[in-house]
Amino acid sequence: MFGSTLITSIYKRSFHTSTMSLLKTIGSTFVSSILDKPTYKDVTVNKNDVEERHYDAAKWVSTKVEGINYKQATSTGFRRLFNYITGTNEKGNIANKMNISFIEYEERHYEACRWVSTRVSAMEHSNGTGTGFWKLFNYIQGENEKEMKIDMTAPVSTKVEPGAGPNCESTFTVSFYIPPGHQENPPKPTNPDVFIENRPEMTVFVQKFGGFANDESWIENARILTEKLEGKQKFETGYWYTAGYNSPFQLVGRTNEVWFVKSSS
């Protein structure tokens, strides 16, 4: 569906504050019995159990998304429409009037510190981070000049520098934060592909999401964060970061983040 156009719509009737409060409280888990639906009539069912329905004219609130696949387009479109029904409209932010806390994104400042890092060229995020992770894991397991084991830290940070085109490799700089006890004088890596990075202080805009992250979810959440920031904040566009906080064996309560670095200009 590359290059296709998708129009996502939500039926527009009256706004029910009790319904929206419930949806917010349970994390937007929709229960069909409490949602308004457009009415239809003259239903007939043919011998193959296919319904024929007639819908009267009605108003819907809609958005158009172009150039991405169906799953990403519906997700992007849904978020725009959900923002509309929760108050992003000319009558004001209804969610705030209901004393509901809804954080669009987080702005976070990191002090300068050292990370151990490695660069990998790959077509996909999963391949780049997978290769980089094991090089860094070997470093903390003793593949360093002091043959010293170093505690694992979180998050695993990956700087993503996109390739020049869809068929070009991207550069992934995978990094482990060096624990405070080794910040001043971390042992030198013995693998020439691994290096100590002096990362300067930076302010980042953060988009969080749960579950097991994959290439599609990283890109989708980067797209969502872009839409949230465009026209409101200045950020670097030539690269971005991903951050994963959990062991692959942790099945629930997982935390993933997309970081955009705040631009000083």
N, C-alpha and C positions, 0 to 999 in steps of 0.2 A: 504493500500500500504506500510505497515511497512516493512522495509528491502529491498525495491525495488530500482532499479537503473534508473535514469532519465538522458538523455543526451539532454541538451538544446543547440540550435544552432541558429545563425544569419547568413543569406546569406551574403557572402563576395564578394563585387564588388569593385567599386572605392569609395574613401572617399570624400564626398562632404562637404566642410567646411561651406558653406552657410546653408545646411540642419542641420548640427550639431549645429551651432550657434542658429538657430531657436529652436531646441529641448531643448537646455540649457535655452534659454530665457523664454520659456513657461513652464519650469519645467518638461521637458521630456514627454509632452503630445503629443503622436504620432498622426500625421495626415496621413492616409494611402496614400493620393495622392502624398506625397513628398518622399516616401520611395521606394528604389529600390526593385524589386521582382525578383525571379528567373523566367525565361521564360519557358513556356510549350507549347506543340502543340498537334495536333491530338485529339482534345477534342470531345468526344461523350457524349450524354446525353441519358440515358435509360428511359423507361416509368415511372420509379419511381423518376425521376429528380435527379438521382445520376450521377455526372460527372466522366468520365474516362479521366485522363490526362497523358501525357508523359513528363517527365522532363529529359533534357539532363544532362550529368555529369557536376558538378560545385563544387567549393570550398565553404565551410561554416566554420565559426569559432565556436567552440563548447566547452562545458565543461560538465563533468560528476559529478552528485551529487547522493550520496547514503544514504539510511537508514532513509529518512524522507518522509513526505507525499507530494503529488503532488504540492499543493499550495506553501508550503515552498521551495520545490526543485526548482520549476520554478522561484520563487522570488530570491533565492540565485544564481541560474544559470544566470538569466537575469542581475543581478548586476555585476557579473564577466565579462560578455560579453559587457555590456555597458561601463565598465571601459576600456576594450580593444579598443573599437571603439572611445573612447574619449582620447586615448593616452597612455594607459598602454601597450606599445608594444616597440619593439626594436628601432623604429624610433623616440621615444620621446613623450613627453606629448603635443599633438596637442592642447588640451584645453588651456593650459597655453600660448602657442604661439598665441592663439586667444584672450588673455587677458580676459579669462573667469574665474571668481572666483568660485571654487568648493571645499568646505570644507568637507573633508572626515569624520572628527570627531573633537570634541572640547576637549581641555584639560583645566580643571578648578580647582582652588584651593579654598578650604573652610577653614576659620579659625575655631578654637575650639569654640563650642557653646553648649547651652542646647536645648534639644528637649523633648517633652513629648511623651512617647512611650508605646506600649503594644505588647506582643508576642502572636501569634496565630499559632497553628498547623493545617494545612489543606492540602487537595490534590491539590487544585487549587488556583492560585493567586487571582482570583475574590472573592472567599469565604473568604480567609484569610484577604484581605484588607477590604472587606465589614464589617466583624465582628470587626476588629480593628478600623476602621474609627468611628463607633458609640460609642465605648468605649472612644475614644479620644474626640469626639464631646461632649459627656456628661461632660467630664472634663472641657472643655472650656465654657460650659453652666452653670457651677457652682458646678459640682460634685468634689469639692476640699475643703480643710480645711477652706478656707476663704469664701466659697460659692460665689466666684468671677467669673464674666463672663470675658472671655479673647477673644480678637479678633482672628478670623480665619486667618491663614497665608497660604502661598504657598511656596514650593510644599508640597503635602502629599508624604512623603518619605517612601519607604518600602524596608527593607533589606531582601533579599531572600537567605535562606540557603537551598539548594536542599536536598531532602531526599536521603536515601542510594540507592534507586531503584525506578523503575517506579510505583510500588504499595505502596510506602511509603509516608507518609506525609512530607511536607516541613515545615520549620519554617519561618514565616513572621513577622518581627518586623516593625510594622506600626508606623509612627512618624509624629507629627506636630511640626514645628519650633515654639519655644517660642518667642513672640515679644520682641523687645529690652527693653521695659519698665519693663519686668518681668524676664529678663535674670539672673540678680544677685540673685534674691530671688523668684523663682516661687512658687506659692502655692502648697502644698503637695496634691497629689491625695487621695481621700477617697476610691476609688476602688482599692483593692489589686492587680488587674491585670495590673494597670497602674503605670508607674514609670517615674521619671525624669532622662533622659539620658544625661550624660556629653560626648558629642561626640567629639573626638579629631580632630585636624586639619587633613585634608586629601586632596589629589589631585585625581581628578577623570577624566576618559575619558568618554565623553558623546556622545551618539547617540540619535538624536532627530527624532521624527515622529509626524504626526498629526492625526486627527480623534478621534473616540472613541476607546480607547485601550481595548483589551481583552487578555485573556490568550495566544492565538495564536500570537497576534502581539507583546506582550512583549517578548516571546521566540524567535520569528523570528528576532526582532531587536537586541536581545542579541547575536544571532548567527551571524548577520551581523557585529556587533561591534567586536566580537571575530575574525572574518576573517580579519577585517581591522587592528587589533592590533598584531596578531600573527606574530612573527619574527621581529617586529618593536618596541614594547613596552612591559614592564613587568607589570603584573597586578595580583591582587588576584583572584584565581580561585575557592576558596571554598564558595564564596558568591558574590552577586552583588545587586545593588539597582535599583528600579524603582522610578520615580518621576512624579506625575501628578499635573498640575497647574490650572485646570479649574473646575468650577461648573458643575454638571451633566446636568444643564439646558442650558449651553452654547453649541450651535449647530455648530458654525463655528469658525475657528481660534484657534483650540485646540492645546495644546502643551503637549507632553509626552516625557520622557527621560529615557534612560537606562544608569546607571552609573557603570563603573568598576573602582575599587580603584587601583591607581597606587602603585605598589610594591616598597618598599625601598630596596629590595635585588636584 
